[in-house]
Amino acid sequence: MKAITVAKRGDGVESMTLTDIDYPPSLENDVVVRVHAAGFTRGELTWAGTWVDRAGRDRSPSVPGHEVAGVVAELGFGTTGLTVGQRVFGLTDWTRNGSLAEYVAVEARNLAPLPASVDFVTAAAVPISGLTAWQGLFDHGCLETGQTVLIHGAAGSVGSIAVQLARDAGARVVGTGRAQDRDFVMELGADAFVDLQSDDLEGIDPVDVVFDVIGGEVFERSLGVLRAGGRIVTMAEPPPRQPRIGQAIFFVVEPDRARLVYLGRRLQDGRLRPIVGAVRPLGEAAAAFEPGQRIRGRTIIAVTVADSNDSAADAR
């Protein structure tokens, strides 16, 4: 099968190649997915899990990509809850080959059924961004109806979903970003917008939760806007210090099938809209990793075009 590979740790984007690799073996409780669309994170070539297995052994060359949407091609021994031919989406395992390939083996618990009305490209833009936004706001931030949340990077892939989820939860949403993001963030449902380059962040009313995807100076500035007992939740880096009257929490997104099912339903009924900025074929995945020109939304890799064989067990 075809896949994007990187030869060894330390190699950059320029070493990515489209090549032939072996079809993935399905372990106990695994699913092999025929990949239709895949998402990636540009920094993942620096992650330890990209290069080692669960026992810490080198597993290069490595296939990047941790978001997948496709069709179940094969079930491993003992796998339950999914069937061959079923449309699914979710997270690939951190310490195994990823989704920038025609097929990928994934723990079944990391996948959820994909509603028929949701296209694969849209679904591939949701797993990391959607779960990160949900877990940051509600599992770690404990955001409740009627509270106020400050969402940094509100026009980004995670921030834009966080704005939509917080709004639907009945929270008052203050988004931040660049001046050119103001209209977009307000259209997503934010109640107010702060330009981090020119507006006075410290002048806003106290907030119950800060959701931070930026870190650094932005984290420091956020300490002064937190209400007593509030929480700053960050995915950027471990907090250098705790706020005087609240709590700072660092987290890394975790797979969650139940929450993916919930996000899938929101996609189905139009209450959630991930922002897809570009779609590229598998052969152009390396170029998609390059920062290049700033575009709004995720770049998704289209791997396989849907056809009449999707429900057949013809993966090999």
C-alpha positions as CSV (number, residue, x, y, z in Angstrom):
1,M,0.0,0.0,0.0
2,K,1.0,3.6,-0.4
3,A,2.0,5.8,2.6
4,I,4.0,8.9,3.5
5,T,7.1,7.9,5.5
6,V,9.9,9.7,7.3
7,A,13.1,7.7,7.5
8,K,14.4,8.5,10.9
9,R,14.1,10.8,13.9
10,G,15.6,14.2,13.3
11,D,14.7,14.2,9.7
12,G,12.5,17.1,8.6
13,V,9.6,17.6,6.2
14,E,12.0,17.5,3.3
15,S,12.7,13.8,3.9
16,M,9.0,12.8,3.6
17,T,8.4,10.4,0.7
18,L,5.4,8.6,-0.8
19,T,6.4,5.0,-0.8
20,D,5.1,1.4,-0.7
21,I,5.0,-0.2,2.8
22,D,3.4,-3.4,4.2
23,Y,-0.3,-3.6,4.9
24,P,-0.7,-3.1,8.7
25,P,-1.3,-6.2,10.8
26,S,-4.4,-6.1,13.0
27,L,-3.7,-6.9,16.7
28,E,-6.2,-8.0,19.3
29,N,-9.0,-5.4,19.6
30,D,-7.7,-3.6,16.6
31,V,-9.5,-2.2,13.5
32,V,-7.8,-1.8,10.1
33,V,-9.3,1.3,8.5
34,R,-9.2,2.1,4.8
35,V,-8.3,5.8,5.0
36,H,-10.3,8.3,3.0
37,A,-9.1,11.5,4.7
38,A,-6.4,12.2,7.3
39,G,-5.4,15.0,9.5
40,F,-2.0,15.8,11.0
41,T,-0.3,18.2,13.4
42,R,2.8,20.0,12.0
43,G,4.8,19.5,15.1
44,E,4.4,15.8,15.4
45,L,7.7,14.9,13.8
46,T,9.3,16.1,17.1
47,W,7.0,13.9,19.3
48,A,8.7,10.9,21.0
49,G,5.7,8.7,20.1
50,T,6.3,9.3,16.4
51,W,9.5,7.3,16.6
52,V,9.1,4.6,19.3
53,D,6.7,1.9,20.1
54,R,5.0,1.5,23.5
55,A,8.1,-0.3,24.9
56,G,10.3,2.6,23.8
57,R,11.9,0.7,20.9
58,D,12.8,2.5,17.7
59,R,10.1,2.0,15.0
60,S,11.4,4.2,12.2
61,P,10.6,4.7,9.4
62,S,7.5,6.3,10.6
63,V,4.1,7.2,9.0
64,P,2.8,10.5,10.4
65,G,-0.8,11.6,11.0
66,H,-3.1,11.0,14.0
67,E,-6.6,11.8,12.7
68,V,-8.5,9.4,10.4
69,A,-11.8,9.1,8.7
70,G,-12.6,6.1,6.6
71,V,-14.2,2.7,6.4
72,V,-13.5,-0.4,8.5
73,A,-11.6,-3.0,6.3
74,E,-10.8,-5.6,8.9
75,L,-11.4,-6.5,12.5
76,G,-8.7,-7.9,14.8
77,F,-9.4,-10.7,17.1
78,G,-11.8,-9.8,19.9
79,T,-12.8,-6.5,18.4
80,T,-16.4,-5.5,19.2
81,G,-18.6,-2.5,18.6
82,L,-17.6,-1.9,15.0
83,T,-18.2,-3.9,11.8
84,V,-16.5,-4.3,8.4
85,G,-17.7,-1.7,6.0
86,Q,-18.7,0.8,8.7
87,R,-17.8,4.4,8.3
88,V,-15.6,5.6,11.2
89,F,-13.5,8.5,12.4
90,G,-11.1,9.0,15.3
91,L,-7.5,9.1,16.6
92,T,-4.8,6.8,15.5
93,D,-2.5,5.4,18.3
94,W,0.3,7.7,19.3
95,T,3.0,5.0,19.2
96,R,2.1,3.3,15.9
97,N,2.1,4.3,12.2
98,G,-0.4,7.0,11.5
99,S,-3.1,7.9,9.0
100,L,-1.1,9.3,6.1
101,A,-1.5,5.9,4.4
102,E,-4.0,4.0,2.4
103,Y,-4.7,1.7,5.5
104,V,-4.0,2.1,9.2
105,A,-4.4,-0.1,12.2
106,V,-6.0,1.5,15.2
107,E,-7.3,0.4,18.6
108,A,-11.1,0.1,18.1
109,R,-11.8,2.1,21.3
110,N,-10.2,5.2,19.6
111,L,-12.7,5.2,16.8
112,A,-16.4,6.1,16.6
113,P,-19.1,5.5,14.0
114,L,-19.3,8.4,11.4
115,P,-22.9,9.5,10.5
116,A,-23.6,8.9,6.8
117,S,-24.4,12.6,6.2
118,V,-20.9,13.7,7.3
119,D,-18.2,13.6,4.6
120,F,-14.8,12.1,5.4
121,V,-12.8,15.4,4.9
122,T,-15.0,17.2,7.5
123,A,-14.7,14.3,9.9
124,A,-10.9,14.1,9.6
125,A,-10.7,17.8,10.9
126,V,-12.4,16.9,14.2
127,P,-10.8,14.3,16.3
128,I,-7.8,16.2,17.8
129,S,-9.3,19.7,17.6
130,G,-12.7,18.6,18.8
131,L,-11.5,16.4,21.7
132,T,-8.9,19.0,22.7
133,A,-11.6,21.7,22.8
134,W,-14.1,19.6,24.7
135,Q,-11.6,18.2,27.3
136,G,-10.1,21.7,27.9
137,L,-13.4,23.5,28.4
138,F,-15.4,20.9,30.3
139,D,-13.2,18.1,31.7
140,H,-10.4,20.3,32.9
141,G,-12.0,23.8,32.9
142,C,-15.3,22.6,34.3
143,L,-17.1,25.3,32.3
144,E,-20.8,25.7,33.2
145,T,-23.8,27.5,31.7
146,G,-23.8,31.2,32.5
147,Q,-20.0,31.4,33.1
148,T,-17.6,33.4,31.0
149,V,-14.7,31.8,29.1
150,L,-11.7,33.5,27.5
151,I,-10.6,31.5,24.4
152,H,-7.2,32.4,23.0
153,G,-6.5,31.7,19.4
154,A,-10.2,31.6,18.7
155,A,-9.8,31.6,14.9
156,G,-7.6,28.5,15.0
157,S,-8.5,24.9,14.5
158,V,-8.9,24.2,18.2
159,G,-10.1,27.6,19.2
160,S,-12.8,27.8,16.6
161,I,-14.3,24.6,17.8
162,A,-14.0,25.7,21.4
163,V,-16.0,28.9,20.7
164,Q,-18.8,26.8,19.2
165,L,-18.9,24.3,22.0
166,A,-18.8,27.0,24.7
167,R,-21.5,29.0,23.0
168,D,-23.8,25.9,22.7
169,A,-23.2,25.2,26.4
170,G,-24.6,28.6,27.3
171,A,-21.4,30.3,28.3
172,R,-20.4,33.8,27.5
173,V,-17.5,33.7,25.1
174,V,-14.6,36.1,24.7
175,G,-12.3,35.2,21.8
176,T,-8.9,36.5,21.1
177,G,-6.7,36.6,18.0
178,R,-5.4,39.0,15.4
179,A,-7.4,42.0,14.2
180,Q,-8.3,40.2,10.9
181,D,-9.9,37.4,12.9
182,R,-12.5,39.6,14.6
183,D,-15.4,39.1,12.2
184,F,-14.8,35.4,11.8
185,V,-14.7,34.8,15.5
186,M,-17.9,36.8,16.1
187,E,-19.6,34.8,13.4
188,L,-18.7,31.6,15.2
189,G,-20.8,32.9,18.1
190,A,-18.3,34.8,20.4
191,D,-19.9,37.6,22.5
192,A,-16.7,39.7,22.4
193,F,-13.3,39.8,20.7
194,V,-9.9,41.0,21.9
195,D,-7.1,41.8,19.5
196,L,-4.0,40.5,21.4
197,Q,-1.7,42.9,19.5
198,S,-3.6,46.1,20.2
199,D,-6.4,45.7,22.8
200,D,-5.9,45.7,26.5
201,L,-6.5,42.1,27.7
202,E,-6.2,43.1,31.3
203,G,-9.1,45.5,31.0
204,I,-11.8,42.9,30.4
205,D,-14.1,41.7,33.1
206,P,-12.9,38.7,35.1
207,V,-13.6,35.3,33.6
208,D,-14.3,31.9,35.0
209,V,-12.2,29.9,32.6
210,V,-9.2,30.7,30.3
211,F,-8.6,28.3,27.4
212,D,-5.1,28.9,26.2
213,V,-3.6,27.4,23.1
214,I,-0.7,29.9,22.8
215,G,1.2,30.0,26.1
216,G,4.2,32.2,26.9
217,E,3.3,35.9,27.3
218,V,-0.4,35.2,26.6
219,F,-0.5,32.9,29.6
220,E,1.1,35.5,31.8
221,R,-1.3,38.2,30.7
222,S,-4.2,35.9,31.4
223,L,-3.3,35.5,35.1
224,G,-4.8,39.0,35.7
225,V,-8.2,38.3,34.2
226,L,-9.1,35.2,36.2
227,R,-11.9,35.4,38.6
228,A,-11.3,34.0,42.1
229,G,-11.5,30.2,42.0
230,G,-11.2,30.2,38.1
231,R,-9.1,28.0,36.0
232,I,-6.5,28.5,33.2
233,V,-6.4,25.4,31.0
234,T,-3.5,25.3,28.6
235,M,-2.4,22.8,26.0
236,A,0.6,24.9,25.0
237,E,3.1,24.0,27.8
238,P,3.1,23.2,31.5
239,P,2.3,26.5,33.4
240,P,5.4,28.2,34.7
241,R,3.5,29.3,37.8
242,Q,0.0,29.1,39.3
243,P,-2.4,32.1,39.5
244,R,-2.7,33.7,42.9
245,I,-6.5,33.1,43.1
246,G,-7.1,30.2,40.8
247,Q,-5.6,27.1,39.2
248,A,-3.6,26.5,36.0
249,I,-3.9,23.1,34.4
250,F,-1.8,21.6,31.5
251,F,-3.3,18.7,29.6
252,V,-2.7,16.5,26.5
253,V,-5.7,15.3,24.5
254,E,-6.8,11.7,25.1
255,P,-8.9,9.4,22.9
256,D,-12.6,9.2,23.9
257,R,-15.1,7.2,21.8
258,A,-18.1,8.5,23.7
259,R,-17.2,12.1,23.1
260,L,-16.4,11.4,19.4
261,V,-19.9,10.0,19.1
262,Y,-21.2,13.2,20.6
263,L,-19.2,15.4,18.3
264,G,-20.3,13.3,15.3
265,R,-23.9,14.0,16.2
266,R,-23.2,17.7,16.3
267,L,-21.6,17.5,12.9
268,Q,-24.7,15.7,11.6
269,D,-27.1,18.3,12.9
270,G,-25.0,21.3,11.8
271,R,-24.2,22.5,15.3
272,L,-20.5,22.1,14.8
273,R,-18.5,23.4,11.9
274,P,-14.8,22.6,11.7
275,I,-12.9,24.9,9.4
276,V,-11.1,23.2,6.5
277,G,-8.8,25.5,4.7
278,A,-7.3,23.2,2.1
279,V,-7.5,19.6,0.9
280,R,-4.5,17.9,-0.7
281,P,-3.9,14.4,-2.1
282,L,-1.6,12.0,-0.3
283,G,1.3,12.7,-2.6
284,E,1.3,16.3,-1.5
285,A,1.3,15.6,2.2
286,A,4.9,16.7,2.6
287,A,4.2,20.2,1.1
288,A,1.1,20.4,3.4
289,F,3.4,20.1,6.5
290,E,5.4,23.2,5.4
291,P,4.2,26.3,7.2
292,G,3.9,28.2,3.9
293,Q,1.3,30.9,3.5
294,R,-1.1,31.3,6.5
295,I,-4.5,30.0,5.7
296,R,-7.6,29.8,7.9
297,G,-8.5,26.3,8.9
298,R,-7.1,22.8,8.8
299,T,-5.3,21.2,5.8
300,I,-6.7,17.7,5.3
301,I,-5.2,15.0,3.2
302,A,-7.6,13.2,0.9
303,V,-6.2,9.6,0.7
304,T,-8.9,7.4,-1.0
305,V,-11.9,8.4,-3.1
306,A,-15.1,6.7,-1.9
307,D,-16.3,4.0,-4.2
308,S,-18.6,0.9,-4.3
309,N,-16.0,-1.3,-2.7
310,D,-16.0,0.6,0.6
311,S,-18.2,-2.0,2.3
312,A,-16.3,-4.9,1.0
313,A,-13.5,-6.7,2.8
314,D,-11.1,-6.3,-0.2
315,A,-8.4,-4.5,1.7
316,R,-5.6,-6.7,0.7
